[in-house]
Amino acid sequence: MYKEIIVLLAQTLYNILKVLEIKYTYQNKIPALLLNSIWINLVALASTYYAIDDLLKGKFTVVIFYVVGSVLGKYLGMKFGNPRNQIWKKLFKK
């Protein structure tokens, strides 16, 4: 069960970092982008290793944790890493 938790956390972190990658690219923050890319690759490697290890052993439940981690990571990345959230609050303030 610990492998599924690792895959869930790694996929969540991976997708948060991917959202930040887009943000840093848009803002032209090269040092932050390069450091972020290193973390993306390390987290992707861990996630892939544990997911494939279980898949090759015939344990397909890891796919559920992989997908849930991906969706959760995208949501959290957009929720907390998106500067447009504050813009929308200011625009629709009454």
LOKOL-700003 format. One record per residue: x, z, y of N, C-alpha, C in turn. Coordinates in steps of 0.05 Angstrom, whole numbers. Layout:
N
<rec><n_c1>X</n_c1><n_c3>Z</n_c3><n_c2>Y</n_c2><ca_c1>X</ca_c1><ca_c3>Z</ca_c3><ca_c2>Y</ca_c2><c_c1>X</c_c1><c_c3>Z</c_c3><c_c2>Y</c_c2></rec>
...
This chain:
94
<rec><n_c1>16</n_c1><n_c3>0</n_c3><n_c2>-24</n_c2><ca_c1>0</ca_c1><ca_c3>0</ca_c3><ca_c2>0</ca_c2><c_c1>17</c_c1><c_c3>0</c_c3><c_c2>25</c_c2></rec>
<rec><n_c1>42</n_c1><n_c3>10</n_c3><n_c2>23</n_c2><ca_c1>59</ca_c1><ca_c3>11</ca_c3><ca_c2>47</ca_c2><c_c1>66</c_c1><c_c3>-17</c_c3><c_c2>56</c_c2></rec>
<rec><n_c1>69</n_c1><n_c3>-36</n_c3><n_c2>38</n_c2><ca_c1>75</ca_c1><ca_c3>-63</ca_c3><ca_c2>46</ca_c2><c_c1>53</c_c1><c_c3>-76</c_c3><c_c2>63</c_c2></rec>
<rec><n_c1>28</n_c1><n_c3>-70</n_c3><n_c2>56</n_c2><ca_c1>6</ca_c1><ca_c3>-80</ca_c3><ca_c2>71</ca_c2><c_c1>6</c_c1><c_c3>-69</c_c3><c_c2>99</c_c2></rec>
<rec><n_c1>12</n_c1><n_c3>-43</n_c3><n_c2>102</n_c2><ca_c1>13</ca_c1><ca_c3>-31</ca_c3><ca_c2>128</ca_c2><c_c1>36</c_c1><c_c3>-43</c_c3><c_c2>145</c_c2></rec>
<rec><n_c1>59</n_c1><n_c3>-48</n_c3><n_c2>132</n_c2><ca_c1>81</ca_c1><ca_c3>-60</ca_c3><ca_c2>146</ca_c2><c_c1>73</c_c1><c_c3>-88</c_c3><c_c2>156</c_c2></rec>
<rec><n_c1>60</n_c1><n_c3>-103</n_c3><n_c2>139</n_c2><ca_c1>51</ca_c1><ca_c3>-130</ca_c3><ca_c2>146</ca_c2><c_c1>31</c_c1><c_c3>-129</c_c3><c_c2>169</c_c2></rec>
<rec><n_c1>12</n_c1><n_c3>-110</n_c3><n_c2>168</n_c2><ca_c1>-8</ca_c1><ca_c3>-107</ca_c3><ca_c2>189</ca_c2><c_c1>6</c_c1><c_c3>-100</c_c3><c_c2>216</c_c2></rec>
<rec><n_c1>24</n_c1><n_c3>-81</n_c3><n_c2>216</n_c2><ca_c1>38</ca_c1><ca_c3>-73</ca_c3><ca_c2>240</ca_c2><c_c1>56</c_c1><c_c3>-95</c_c3><c_c2>250</c_c2></rec>
<rec><n_c1>70</n_c1><n_c3>-108</n_c3><n_c2>232</n_c2><ca_c1>88</ca_c1><ca_c3>-130</ca_c3><ca_c2>240</ca_c2><c_c1>73</c_c1><c_c3>-153</c_c3><c_c2>252</c_c2></rec>
<rec><n_c1>51</n_c1><n_c3>-161</n_c3><n_c2>240</n_c2><ca_c1>35</ca_c1><ca_c3>-183</ca_c3><ca_c2>251</ca_c2><c_c1>22</c_c1><c_c3>-175</c_c3><c_c2>278</c_c2></rec>
<rec><n_c1>14</n_c1><n_c3>-150</n_c3><n_c2>281</n_c2><ca_c1>3</ca_c1><ca_c3>-141</ca_c3><ca_c2>306</ca_c2><c_c1>25</c_c1><c_c3>-143</c_c3><c_c2>328</c_c2></rec>
<rec><n_c1>48</n_c1><n_c3>-133</n_c3><n_c2>322</n_c2><ca_c1>70</ca_c1><ca_c3>-133</ca_c3><ca_c2>341</ca_c2><c_c1>79</c_c1><c_c3>-162</c_c3><c_c2>347</c_c2></rec>
<rec><n_c1>80</n_c1><n_c3>-178</n_c3><n_c2>326</n_c2><ca_c1>88</ca_c1><ca_c3>-207</ca_c3><ca_c2>329</ca_c2><c_c1>70</c_c1><c_c3>-221</c_c3><c_c2>349</c_c2></rec>
<rec><n_c1>44</n_c1><n_c3>-217</n_c3><n_c2>346</n_c2><ca_c1>25</ca_c1><ca_c3>-231</ca_c3><ca_c2>364</ca_c2><c_c1>25</c_c1><c_c3>-220</c_c3><c_c2>392</c_c2></rec>
<rec><n_c1>30</n_c1><n_c3>-194</n_c3><n_c2>395</n_c2><ca_c1>33</ca_c1><ca_c3>-183</ca_c3><ca_c2>422</ca_c2><c_c1>57</c_c1><c_c3>-195</c_c3><c_c2>435</c_c2></rec>
<rec><n_c1>79</n_c1><n_c3>-197</n_c3><n_c2>420</n_c2><ca_c1>104</ca_c1><ca_c3>-209</ca_c3><ca_c2>431</ca_c2><c_c1>100</c_c1><c_c3>-239</c_c3><c_c2>437</c_c2></rec>
<rec><n_c1>84</n_c1><n_c3>-253</n_c3><n_c2>422</n_c2><ca_c1>79</ca_c1><ca_c3>-281</ca_c3><ca_c2>428</ca_c2><c_c1>64</c_c1><c_c3>-285</c_c3><c_c2>454</c_c2></rec>
<rec><n_c1>45</n_c1><n_c3>-267</n_c3><n_c2>459</n_c2><ca_c1>30</ca_c1><ca_c3>-268</ca_c3><ca_c2>484</ca_c2><c_c1>49</c_c1><c_c3>-262</c_c3><c_c2>507</c_c2></rec>
<rec><n_c1>66</n_c1><n_c3>-242</n_c3><n_c2>504</n_c2><ca_c1>86</ca_c1><ca_c3>-236</ca_c3><ca_c2>524</ca_c2><c_c1>105</c_c1><c_c3>-259</c_c3><c_c2>529</c_c2></rec>
<rec><n_c1>112</n_c1><n_c3>-274</n_c3><n_c2>507</n_c2><ca_c1>129</ca_c1><ca_c3>-297</ca_c3><ca_c2>509</ca_c2><c_c1>117</c_c1><c_c3>-318</c_c3><c_c2>528</c_c2></rec>
<rec><n_c1>92</n_c1><n_c3>-323</n_c3><n_c2>525</n_c2><ca_c1>78</ca_c1><ca_c3>-342</ca_c3><ca_c2>543</ca_c2><c_c1>79</c_c1><c_c3>-332</c_c3><c_c2>572</c_c2></rec>
<rec><n_c1>74</n_c1><n_c3>-306</n_c3><n_c2>575</n_c2><ca_c1>74</ca_c1><ca_c3>-294</ca_c3><ca_c2>602</ca_c2><c_c1>102</c_c1><c_c3>-297</c_c3><c_c2>615</c_c2></rec>
<rec><n_c1>123</n_c1><n_c3>-290</n_c3><n_c2>600</n_c2><ca_c1>150</ca_c1><ca_c3>-291</ca_c3><ca_c2>610</ca_c2><c_c1>158</c_c1><c_c3>-320</c_c3><c_c2>616</c_c2></rec>
<rec><n_c1>149</n_c1><n_c3>-339</n_c3><n_c2>600</n_c2><ca_c1>155</ca_c1><ca_c3>-367</ca_c3><ca_c2>605</ca_c2><c_c1>142</c_c1><c_c3>-376</c_c3><c_c2>631</c_c2></rec>
<rec><n_c1>117</n_c1><n_c3>-369</n_c3><n_c2>634</n_c2><ca_c1>103</ca_c1><ca_c3>-376</ca_c3><ca_c2>658</ca_c2><c_c1>115</c_c1><c_c3>-364</c_c3><c_c2>683</c_c2></rec>
<rec><n_c1>125</n_c1><n_c3>-339</n_c3><n_c2>681</n_c2><ca_c1>137</ca_c1><ca_c3>-325</ca_c3><ca_c2>704</ca_c2><c_c1>166</c_c1><c_c3>-332</c_c3><c_c2>707</c_c2></rec>
<rec><n_c1>177</n_c1><n_c3>-348</n_c3><n_c2>689</n_c2><ca_c1>205</ca_c1><ca_c3>-356</ca_c3><ca_c2>690</ca_c2><c_c1>225</c_c1><c_c3>-333</c_c3><c_c2>689</c_c2></rec>
<rec><n_c1>218</n_c1><n_c3>-313</n_c3><n_c2>673</n_c2><ca_c1>235</ca_c1><ca_c3>-289</ca_c3><ca_c2>669</ca_c2><c_c1>253</c_c1><c_c3>-294</c_c3><c_c2>644</c_c2></rec>
<rec><n_c1>275</n_c1><n_c3>-307</n_c3><n_c2>649</n_c2><ca_c1>293</ca_c1><ca_c3>-316</ca_c3><ca_c2>627</ca_c2><c_c1>304</c_c1><c_c3>-293</c_c3><c_c2>611</c_c2></rec>
<rec><n_c1>316</n_c1><n_c3>-272</n_c3><n_c2>623</n_c2><ca_c1>327</ca_c1><ca_c3>-250</ca_c3><ca_c2>607</ca_c2><c_c1>306</c_c1><c_c3>-236</c_c3><c_c2>589</c_c2></rec>
<rec><n_c1>282</n_c1><n_c3>-231</n_c3><n_c2>601</n_c2><ca_c1>261</ca_c1><ca_c3>-219</ca_c3><ca_c2>585</ca_c2><c_c1>252</c_c1><c_c3>-237</c_c3><c_c2>563</c_c2></rec>
<rec><n_c1>251</n_c1><n_c3>-263</n_c3><n_c2>569</n_c2><ca_c1>242</ca_c1><ca_c3>-283</ca_c3><ca_c2>549</ca_c2><c_c1>262</c_c1><c_c3>-284</c_c3><c_c2>526</c_c2></rec>
<rec><n_c1>288</n_c1><n_c3>-283</n_c3><n_c2>531</n_c2><ca_c1>308</ca_c1><ca_c3>-285</ca_c3><ca_c2>510</ca_c2><c_c1>307</c_c1><c_c3>-260</c_c3><c_c2>493</c_c2></rec>
<rec><n_c1>305</n_c1><n_c3>-237</n_c3><n_c2>505</n_c2><ca_c1>303</ca_c1><ca_c3>-212</ca_c3><ca_c2>490</ca_c2><c_c1>278</c_c1><c_c3>-211</c_c3><c_c2>473</c_c2></rec>
<rec><n_c1>256</n_c1><n_c3>-220</n_c3><n_c2>485</n_c2><ca_c1>230</ca_c1><ca_c3>-222</ca_c3><ca_c2>470</ca_c2><c_c1>232</c_c1><c_c3>-240</c_c3><c_c2>446</c_c2></rec>
<rec><n_c1>247</n_c1><n_c3>-262</n_c3><n_c2>449</n_c2><ca_c1>250</ca_c1><ca_c3>-282</ca_c3><ca_c2>427</ca_c2><c_c1>265</c_c1><c_c3>-269</c_c3><c_c2>404</c_c2></rec>
<rec><n_c1>285</n_c1><n_c3>-252</n_c3><n_c2>410</n_c2><ca_c1>299</ca_c1><ca_c3>-239</ca_c3><ca_c2>388</ca_c2><c_c1>280</c_c1><c_c3>-221</c_c3><c_c2>373</c_c2></rec>
<rec><n_c1>264</n_c1><n_c3>-205</n_c3><n_c2>387</n_c2><ca_c1>244</ca_c1><ca_c3>-187</ca_c3><ca_c2>374</ca_c2><c_c1>224</c_c1><c_c3>-203</c_c3><c_c2>358</c_c2></rec>
<rec><n_c1>215</n_c1><n_c3>-226</n_c3><n_c2>369</n_c2><ca_c1>195</ca_c1><ca_c3>-242</ca_c3><ca_c2>354</ca_c2><c_c1>207</c_c1><c_c3>-251</c_c3><c_c2>328</c_c2></rec>
<rec><n_c1>231</n_c1><n_c3>-260</n_c3><n_c2>328</n_c2><ca_c1>244</ca_c1><ca_c3>-269</ca_c3><ca_c2>303</ca_c2><c_c1>248</c_c1><c_c3>-247</c_c3><c_c2>283</c_c2></rec>
<rec><n_c1>256</n_c1><n_c3>-224</n_c3><n_c2>292</n_c2><ca_c1>260</ca_c1><ca_c3>-201</ca_c3><ca_c2>273</ca_c2><c_c1>233</c_c1><c_c3>-192</c_c3><c_c2>261</c_c2></rec>
<rec><n_c1>213</n_c1><n_c3>-190</n_c3><n_c2>278</n_c2><ca_c1>187</ca_c1><ca_c3>-181</ca_c3><ca_c2>268</ca_c2><c_c1>175</c_c1><c_c3>-202</c_c3><c_c2>249</c_c2></rec>
<rec><n_c1>178</n_c1><n_c3>-227</n_c3><n_c2>256</n_c2><ca_c1>168</ca_c1><ca_c3>-249</ca_c3><ca_c2>239</ca_c2><c_c1>182</c_c1><c_c3>-249</c_c3><c_c2>212</c_c2></rec>
<rec><n_c1>207</n_c1><n_c3>-244</n_c3><n_c2>212</n_c2><ca_c1>223</ca_c1><ca_c3>-243</ca_c3><ca_c2>187</ca_c2><c_c1>212</c_c1><c_c3>-220</c_c3><c_c2>169</c_c2></rec>
<rec><n_c1>208</n_c1><n_c3>-197</n_c3><n_c2>180</n_c2><ca_c1>198</ca_c1><ca_c3>-174</ca_c3><ca_c2>164</ca_c2><c_c1>170</c_c1><c_c3>-180</c_c3><c_c2>154</c_c2></rec>
<rec><n_c1>153</n_c1><n_c3>-190</n_c3><n_c2>170</n_c2><ca_c1>126</ca_c1><ca_c3>-196</ca_c3><ca_c2>162</ca_c2><c_c1>125</c_c1><c_c3>-217</c_c3><c_c2>140</c_c2></rec>
<rec><n_c1>140</n_c1><n_c3>-238</n_c3><n_c2>143</n_c2><ca_c1>141</ca_c1><ca_c3>-259</ca_c3><ca_c2>123</ca_c2><c_c1>152</c_c1><c_c3>-249</c_c3><c_c2>97</c_c2></rec>
<rec><n_c1>173</n_c1><n_c3>-233</n_c3><n_c2>98</n_c2><ca_c1>186</ca_c1><ca_c3>-223</ca_c3><ca_c2>74</ca_c2><c_c1>166</c_c1><c_c3>-207</c_c3><c_c2>57</c_c2></rec>
<rec><n_c1>153</n_c1><n_c3>-188</n_c3><n_c2>70</n_c2><ca_c1>135</ca_c1><ca_c3>-171</ca_c3><ca_c2>55</ca_c2><c_c1>110</c_c1><c_c3>-186</c_c3><c_c2>46</c_c2></rec>
<rec><n_c1>100</n_c1><n_c3>-204</n_c3><n_c2>62</n_c2><ca_c1>76</ca_c1><ca_c3>-219</ca_c3><ca_c2>55</ca_c2><c_c1>82</c_c1><c_c3>-238</c_c3><c_c2>31</c_c2></rec>
<rec><n_c1>104</n_c1><n_c3>-252</n_c3><n_c2>32</n_c2><ca_c1>111</ca_c1><ca_c3>-270</ca_c3><ca_c2>10</ca_c2><c_c1>118</c_c1><c_c3>-255</c_c3><c_c2>-15</c_c2></rec>
<rec><n_c1>131</n_c1><n_c3>-233</n_c3><n_c2>-12</n_c2><ca_c1>138</ca_c1><ca_c3>-216</ca_c3><ca_c2>-35</ca_c2><c_c1>112</c_c1><c_c3>-209</c_c3><c_c2>-51</c_c2></rec>
<rec><n_c1>92</n_c1><n_c3>-200</n_c3><n_c2>-37</n_c2><ca_c1>67</ca_c1><ca_c3>-192</ca_c3><ca_c2>-50</ca_c2><c_c1>52</c_c1><c_c3>-217</c_c3><c_c2>-61</c_c2></rec>
<rec><n_c1>52</n_c1><n_c3>-239</n_c3><n_c2>-46</n_c2><ca_c1>39</ca_c1><ca_c3>-263</ca_c3><ca_c2>-55</ca_c2><c_c1>51</c_c1><c_c3>-274</c_c3><c_c2>-81</c_c2></rec>
<rec><n_c1>77</n_c1><n_c3>-273</n_c3><n_c2>-83</n_c2><ca_c1>91</ca_c1><ca_c3>-282</ca_c3><ca_c2>-107</ca_c2><c_c1>85</c_c1><c_c3>-264</c_c3><c_c2>-131</c_c2></rec>
<rec><n_c1>78</n_c1><n_c3>-240</n_c3><n_c2>-125</n_c2><ca_c1>71</ca_c1><ca_c3>-221</ca_c3><ca_c2>-147</ca_c2><c_c1>42</c_c1><c_c3>-222</c_c3><c_c2>-154</c_c2></rec>
<rec><n_c1>27</n_c1><n_c3>-240</n_c3><n_c2>-140</n_c2><ca_c1>-1</ca_c1><ca_c3>-243</ca_c3><ca_c2>-146</ca_c2><c_c1>-20</c_c1><c_c3>-224</c_c3><c_c2>-131</c_c2></rec>
<rec><n_c1>-9</n_c1><n_c3>-209</n_c3><n_c2>-112</n_c2><ca_c1>-26</ca_c1><ca_c3>-190</ca_c3><ca_c2>-97</ca_c2><c_c1>-35</c_c1><c_c3>-204</c_c3><c_c2>-71</c_c2></rec>
<rec><n_c1>-59</n_c1><n_c3>-214</n_c3><n_c2>-72</n_c2><ca_c1>-69</ca_c1><ca_c3>-230</ca_c3><ca_c2>-49</ca_c2><c_c1>-83</c_c1><c_c3>-213</c_c3><c_c2>-28</c_c2></rec>
<rec><n_c1>-85</n_c1><n_c3>-187</n_c3><n_c2>-32</n_c2><ca_c1>-97</ca_c1><ca_c3>-170</ca_c3><ca_c2>-12</ca_c2><c_c1>-81</c_c1><c_c3>-169</c_c3><c_c2>14</c_c2></rec>
<rec><n_c1>-55</n_c1><n_c3>-176</n_c3><n_c2>12</n_c2><ca_c1>-38</ca_c1><ca_c3>-176</ca_c3><ca_c2>35</ca_c2><c_c1>-47</c_c1><c_c3>-196</c_c3><c_c2>56</c_c2></rec>
<rec><n_c1>-61</n_c1><n_c3>-217</n_c3><n_c2>47</n_c2><ca_c1>-71</ca_c1><ca_c3>-237</ca_c3><ca_c2>66</ca_c2><c_c1>-91</c_c1><c_c3>-225</c_c3><c_c2>86</c_c2></rec>
<rec><n_c1>-107</n_c1><n_c3>-207</n_c3><n_c2>76</n_c2><ca_c1>-127</ca_c1><ca_c3>-193</ca_c3><ca_c2>94</ca_c2><c_c1>-112</c_c1><c_c3>-178</c_c3><c_c2>116</c_c2></rec>
<rec><n_c1>-91</n_c1><n_c3>-164</n_c3><n_c2>108</n_c2><ca_c1>-76</ca_c1><ca_c3>-148</ca_c3><ca_c2>128</ca_c2><c_c1>-61</c_c1><c_c3>-167</c_c3><c_c2>147</c_c2></rec>
<rec><n_c1>-52</n_c1><n_c3>-189</n_c3><n_c2>137</n_c2><ca_c1>-38</ca_c1><ca_c3>-209</ca_c3><ca_c2>154</ca_c2><c_c1>-57</c_c1><c_c3>-220</c_c3><c_c2>175</c_c2></rec>
<rec><n_c1>-81</n_c1><n_c3>-228</n_c3><n_c2>167</n_c2><ca_c1>-100</ca_c1><ca_c3>-239</ca_c3><ca_c2>186</ca_c2><c_c1>-110</c_c1><c_c3>-218</c_c3><c_c2>206</c_c2></rec>
<rec><n_c1>-117</n_c1><n_c3>-194</n_c3><n_c2>196</n_c2><ca_c1>-126</ca_c1><ca_c3>-173</ca_c3><ca_c2>213</ca_c2><c_c1>-105</c_c1><c_c3>-166</c_c3><c_c2>234</c_c2></rec>
<rec><n_c1>-80</n_c1><n_c3>-164</n_c3><n_c2>225</n_c2><ca_c1>-58</ca_c1><ca_c3>-158</ca_c3><ca_c2>243</ca_c2><c_c1>-55</c_c1><c_c3>-180</c_c3><c_c2>265</c_c2></rec>
<rec><n_c1>-59</n_c1><n_c3>-205</n_c3><n_c2>257</n_c2><ca_c1>-57</ca_c1><ca_c3>-227</ca_c3><ca_c2>276</ca_c2><c_c1>-78</c_c1><c_c3>-225</c_c3><c_c2>297</c_c2></rec>
<rec><n_c1>-103</n_c1><n_c3>-221</n_c3><n_c2>289</n_c2><ca_c1>-125</ca_c1><ca_c3>-220</ca_c3><ca_c2>307</ca_c2><c_c1>-122</c_c1><c_c3>-195</c_c3><c_c2>326</c_c2></rec>
<rec><n_c1>-115</n_c1><n_c3>-173</n_c3><n_c2>314</n_c2><ca_c1>-111</ca_c1><ca_c3>-148</ca_c3><ca_c2>330</ca_c2><c_c1>-89</c_c1><c_c3>-152</c_c3><c_c2>350</c_c2></rec>
<rec><n_c1>-67</n_c1><n_c3>-164</n_c3><n_c2>342</n_c2><ca_c1>-45</ca_c1><ca_c3>-169</ca_c3><ca_c2>360</ca_c2><c_c1>-52</c_c1><c_c3>-187</c_c3><c_c2>383</c_c2></rec>
<rec><n_c1>-67</n_c1><n_c3>-208</n_c3><n_c2>378</n_c2><ca_c1>-75</ca_c1><ca_c3>-226</ca_c3><ca_c2>400</ca_c2><c_c1>-93</c_c1><c_c3>-211</c_c3><c_c2>419</c_c2></rec>
<rec><n_c1>-112</n_c1><n_c3>-196</n_c3><n_c2>408</n_c2><ca_c1>-130</ca_c1><ca_c3>-181</ca_c3><ca_c2>425</ca_c2><c_c1>-115</c_c1><c_c3>-161</c_c3><c_c2>443</c_c2></rec>
<rec><n_c1>-97</n_c1><n_c3>-145</n_c3><n_c2>431</n_c2><ca_c1>-83</ca_c1><ca_c3>-125</ca_c3><ca_c2>446</ca_c2><c_c1>-64</c_c1><c_c3>-139</c_c3><c_c2>466</c_c2></rec>
<rec><n_c1>-51</n_c1><n_c3>-160</n_c3><n_c2>458</n_c2><ca_c1>-34</ca_c1><ca_c3>-175</ca_c3><ca_c2>477</ca_c2><c_c1>-48</c_c1><c_c3>-185</c_c3><c_c2>501</c_c2></rec>
<rec><n_c1>-72</n_c1><n_c3>-196</n_c3><n_c2>497</n_c2><ca_c1>-88</ca_c1><ca_c3>-206</ca_c3><ca_c2>519</ca_c2><c_c1>-100</c_c1><c_c3>-183</c_c3><c_c2>536</c_c2></rec>
<rec><n_c1>-107</n_c1><n_c3>-162</n_c3><n_c2>522</n_c2><ca_c1>-119</ca_c1><ca_c3>-139</ca_c3><ca_c2>536</ca_c2><c_c1>-99</c_c1><c_c3>-125</c_c3><c_c2>555</c_c2></rec>
<rec><n_c1>-75</n_c1><n_c3>-120</n_c3><n_c2>545</n_c2><ca_c1>-56</ca_c1><ca_c3>-104</ca_c3><ca_c2>560</ca_c2><c_c1>-34</c_c1><c_c3>-120</c_c3><c_c2>573</c_c2></rec>
<rec><n_c1>-29</n_c1><n_c3>-144</n_c3><n_c2>564</n_c2><ca_c1>-7</ca_c1><ca_c3>-159</ca_c3><ca_c2>576</ca_c2><c_c1>-15</c_c1><c_c3>-181</c_c3><c_c2>594</c_c2></rec>
<rec><n_c1>-41</n_c1><n_c3>-183</n_c3><n_c2>600</n_c2><ca_c1>-51</ca_c1><ca_c3>-205</ca_c3><ca_c2>616</ca_c2><c_c1>-56</c_c1><c_c3>-195</c_c3><c_c2>645</c_c2></rec>
<rec><n_c1>-40</n_c1><n_c3>-206</n_c3><n_c2>664</n_c2><ca_c1>-44</ca_c1><ca_c3>-197</ca_c3><ca_c2>691</ca_c2><c_c1>-71</c_c1><c_c3>-206</c_c3><c_c2>703</c_c2></rec>
<rec><n_c1>-84</n_c1><n_c3>-226</n_c3><n_c2>691</n_c2><ca_c1>-109</ca_c1><ca_c3>-235</ca_c3><ca_c2>701</ca_c2><c_c1>-131</c_c1><c_c3>-215</c_c3><c_c2>699</c_c2></rec>
<rec><n_c1>-128</n_c1><n_c3>-195</n_c3><n_c2>681</n_c2><ca_c1>-148</ca_c1><ca_c3>-174</ca_c3><ca_c2>679</ca_c2><c_c1>-152</c_c1><c_c3>-160</c_c3><c_c2>706</c_c2></rec>
<rec><n_c1>-131</n_c1><n_c3>-154</n_c3><n_c2>720</n_c2><ca_c1>-133</ca_c1><ca_c3>-141</ca_c3><ca_c2>746</ca_c2><c_c1>-145</c_c1><c_c3>-160</c_c3><c_c2>767</c_c2></rec>
<rec><n_c1>-138</n_c1><n_c3>-185</n_c3><n_c2>765</n_c2><ca_c1>-149</ca_c1><ca_c3>-205</ca_c3><ca_c2>784</ca_c2><c_c1>-179</c_c1><c_c3>-207</c_c3><c_c2>781</c_c2></rec>
<rec><n_c1>-189</n_c1><n_c3>-208</n_c3><n_c2>757</n_c2><ca_c1>-218</ca_c1><ca_c3>-210</ca_c3><ca_c2>753</ca_c2><c_c1>-232</c_c1><c_c3>-185</c_c3><c_c2>764</c_c2></rec>
<rec><n_c1>-220</n_c1><n_c3>-162</n_c3><n_c2>761</n_c2><ca_c1>-232</ca_c1><ca_c3>-138</ca_c3><ca_c2>772</ca_c2><c_c1>-235</c_c1><c_c3>-139</c_c3><c_c2>803</c_c2></rec>
<rec><n_c1>-214</n_c1><n_c3>-150</n_c3><n_c2>816</n_c2><ca_c1>-214</ca_c1><ca_c3>-152</ca_c3><ca_c2>845</ca_c2><c_c1>-234</c_c1><c_c3>-174</c_c3><c_c2>854</c_c2></rec>
<rec><n_c1>-236</n_c1><n_c3>-196</n_c3><n_c2>840</n_c2><ca_c1>-253</ca_c1><ca_c3>-217</ca_c3><ca_c2>848</ca_c2><c_c1>-283</c_c1><c_c3>-210</c_c3><c_c2>846</c_c2></rec>
<rec><n_c1>-290</n_c1><n_c3>-195</n_c3><n_c2>826</n_c2><ca_c1>-318</ca_c1><ca_c3>-188</ca_c3><ca_c2>822</ca_c2><c_c1>-326</c_c1><c_c3>-160</c_c3><c_c2>831</c_c2></rec>
<rec><n_c1>-309</n_c1><n_c3>-149</n_c3><n_c2>848</n_c2><ca_c1>-314</ca_c1><ca_c3>-123</ca_c3><ca_c2>859</ca_c2><c_c1>-336</c_c1><c_c3>-125</c_c3><c_c2>880</c_c2></rec>
<rec><n_c1>-355</n_c1><n_c3>-108</n_c3><n_c2>879</n_c2><ca_c1>-378</ca_c1><ca_c3>-109</ca_c3><ca_c2>898</ca_c2><c_c1>-374</c_c1><c_c3>-90</c_c3><c_c2>921</c_c2></rec>
